[in-house]
Amino acid sequence: MSVPSKKRYNHVNIDHVFTPLKCVTGETGRYYVTEDGERYFSVTTVTGFEKSQFFAEWRRKNPEESKRVTRRGNNLHSIIEDYLNNKVVNPSDDVMDLFVRMLPMLHKIDNIHAQEVPLWSKLLKLAGRVDCVAEYDGKLSIIDFKGSTRHKRESDIQNYFQQATAYAVMWQERTGQSIEQIVILISNEDGTTQELVRKPLDYVADLHQTVLKFRKSKMGSSTKENF
């Protein structure tokens, strides 16, 4: 079943070239290498490190479900990216409902500045790829798209807000443009959707503490990687 685009999205040309980053998985986790040769940990590795052991164990015990969830996330992101690029999309069966339920929220997006571009920060010493930078209800935002099995408790997804905040810092550092808000859009298999709009400043302190905890946890690691 094909879903025609009901909205034409405007794409904004900004005066910045997003240089590709080399991604490496090392002893201490995933990191990126910048054009200057700097090595910065992946923002998802850092913001999710306190849960990493739990999810590694869950994946070990649930290999088929783990593959399904990964496939679901990749398919949903791919369809959303095509849709925002004004293409006629053909959702795969496993994410059709998730995508359709998210459409009212996607229609609040316009004036897209970037999608799936590499970002990094010398201040944070972090790097990654941001889902989308665009106006959401008229405000320049970092927008992250998520698929989930069930409704998320906000207390369980503080790493989502920290991750988006890190991208807000990276974006301003790279482009000079200030991000007004971070937006987490979640479509759940239980039939619910979640639209979480927050101010990045509210999560800067938590992000800083998470970065410090992560680096402290790695200080005792026996590794040749220097960061």
N, C-alpha and C positions, 0 to 999 in steps of 0.2 A: 504494500500500500504506500503510495507516494503522498507526501505532504507538501503542497505548494506553499511558498513563502507568502504570508499575508502582509508583510511589511518590507519595505526597501530600506536597508540600513545604510547610513552615510558613513564613509570611512575617511578619517582625517589624516592628511599627510603631515607628519611632524618632522622637524629638522634634526633628525638623529638616525644614525646607522647602528643597528643592533648586531654586534659582532658575534658570530657563533662561538660557543664555548665547548671545549673538549670535556666530556664526562668520563670520569674514571671511578671504578669501585676498588678501594684499597682496603687495607687492614682495619682502618678506623671508620669505614663507611664510604658513602659516595661523595665525591667532590668534583668541582669544576676547575679547569685551568683557563685563565683569562689570556688575552693577547699579550699581556705584560709578563706572563709566566707565573702570575700569582695563583695559588691554590686555595680555593674557598670551599668550605663544606656546603653540601646541598641544604637548602633551607628546610626541606621536608625531613631530611635525616636528623637535623638538629631539633626542630620543633616536635618531632615525633619520637625522639629517642627514649623517653621515659616509658613509652608504650611498646617499644620495639620488641622486647622480650616476650610480652604477652601475645603480640600478633604473630611472632615467629612460631610460638608454640601452637597457636590456633591454626596456622597454615599447615603445620606438621600433622595435626590431628584431623584436619578437614581439607585435604588436598584438592578434591573435586570442587567443593564450594569455593575454595580460594581461587581456583582458575576461573570459575563462573563470575565471581565478583570482579576480578581483574578485567575479564572480557567485557562485562557490563560497563565498567567505568570507561574503558577505552572506546567502546562503541558510542556511548552517550556523548563523550567529549568530541568525537569525530563528527557526529551529527550536528551538535550545537555549533561547532566551528563552521561547517558548511552552511548552515542556516543563516548565521550572522554574516557570511560572505555572499548572501543573496543567491545561493544555489537552491535548486529543487532537490530536497533530500529524500532518500528512501530508507527509512529507519529499519533496522533489523528487528525481528519479532521480539527479541528479549528486552529491548529498550523502548519500544513503541509507546507504551503507556507512560513511562517515565518522561519521555520527551514531550508528549502531548500535554501532560499535566504541568510541565514547566513553561509552556508557551506564554501564558499571561505574564509571567515574570520576565521572560526574554523580550517581550514587547515593550518593556520599560527601558530597554537599552537603546542607545543611539550614539552617533558621533564616535565611532570606534577608533581608538588611537593605535591599538596593537592587540594581536592575538598570538599566543604561544611563542613569545619572543624571549631570548635569554637576558637575564638581568643579574647584576652583581653589585655588591656594596663594599667599598674599602672600609667604611665605618664599622659595619657589622661583620665583615669578613665572611659573608655568606653569598650564595649564588643559587640560581634556579631558573625555571621557565614559568612565566605568569600565564594564567588562562586567558584573561581578557582585561584590557584597560579601556574603559569607555565611560560615557555619561550614563548614569542610572538615575532616572527621575530628574535629569538635568544637572547632576553633580558628578564631576570626574571621580571615578571609582576604580578600585581593584575589585574584579568580579571573579569569584571562584565557583565552579559548577561541580556538584556532587550527586552521585546516585547512592542510595542506601536501601538496605532491606527493610528498615523500620525507622520511625520518627526518632530523631536524635535529641538527647537531653543536652542542653547547652553546656552543662558542667562537664560533659564528656568530650566536648570538641573545642576546648580552649586552644588547642594546637592549630585549628583552622584559622582562628582569629589572629594568632601570633604569626602564622605563615603569611596571611594577607597583609598584616602590618609590615612584615619584613619586605614584601614586594613594594609597598607604598614608599618605604624608605629608599629602596633601590631605585624606584622610578624617579623620585625627585633628585637623587644623586646623579643619575645618568642623564636625565633630560632637563632638569630644572623646573619641572612642572609639579605643583603641589597636589596631592591626592586628598580629596575632601572626605571620602568615606570608603569603607571596605564592605563588600557585599558577598555573603555566602548564600548560594541558592541550592537547595537540596530537594530532589524528587525521590520519594520513598516508595518501595514496593507495597507498603501497607495502604497506599492510596492517598497519603498526605504529602503536602509540600511545605517547605520552610524557607522563608525569606528573612534573612538575618542581616540587618543593616546597622553598622556600628562606626564609631569614630576611631581611626587608627591610634590617636594619641592615648586612648584608654587602655591600649595593650602594649605600649612601648616598654613600660617597666617590667611587665611579665615576660616579654620577649627577651629583654636584657638578662633577667634572672635565668631563663632557660638556656641562653647561650653560655652564661657563666657556668651553670651546672654541667652542661655538655662538655665544655672544655676541661673542667676539673675532672670529670669522669675519664677523660682520655689521657690525662697527664701521666698516669701510671702505666699506660699501655706500652708494650715493647714494640716499637715501630720505627721504621726509617723515614716515615712521612713527617715532614716538618710544616707546621702551619703557624 
